[in-house]
């Protein structure tokens, strides 16, 4: 069952490239961005409340449904109206999905979540916004909940080509999507400060993409 709530105009909005986003991603990164997320899904609970922030076109909903076709209440927060419309067409089987067209900065919920997914979310934010978003999500995640984190990193392997790549990416997305930052935020310090335990780490695309499963 699908439900849609809230409509706001906000930054970091990918409306202009929503219909071609997956194609552009796969053209540049191949299956790396997809695999980084799919390989984490085995850590999701079989039942419970799941929060997905910045899920894009929603293909991840179908991948989740392949593993858990029922038993999940999924809250899907996405800033792009066009991305939401694409996501609502996905086959989620018997999982209940509530869509919020909202920024995570504005999102509010009385629900506590068993798992949180933030695929390529924090690379959109300034340091100030990233810290605020982390604190909000940390409060929404239950103790012993899992946080599936996927994003770009400059900390591992060769750096020079990643810096060039990242600069070009930010220039492109600032023009099309009004992304608020030009640099990556080191989110690992937030998790370390809150004593999260790392239960899985994987690297993709020449160690430019890092996928971490955290346990709170």
Secondary structure as UniProt FT lines:
FT   STRAND          2..5
FT   HELIX           15..20
FT   HELIX           21..29
FT   TURN            30..31
FT   HELIX           32..38
FT   TURN            39..40
FT   HELIX           41..43
FT   STRAND          48..53
FT   TURN            56..57
FT   HELIX           59..67
FT   STRAND          72..78
FT   HELIX           81..87
FT   TURN            88..89
FT   TURN            93..94
FT   STRAND          96..101
FT   TURN            104..106
FT   STRAND          113..119
FT   HELIX           122..124
FT   HELIX           127..140
FT   STRAND          141..152
FT   HELIX           160..177
FT   HELIX           188..193
FT   TURN            194..195
FT   STRAND          197..204
FT   TURN            205..208
FT   STRAND          209..215
//
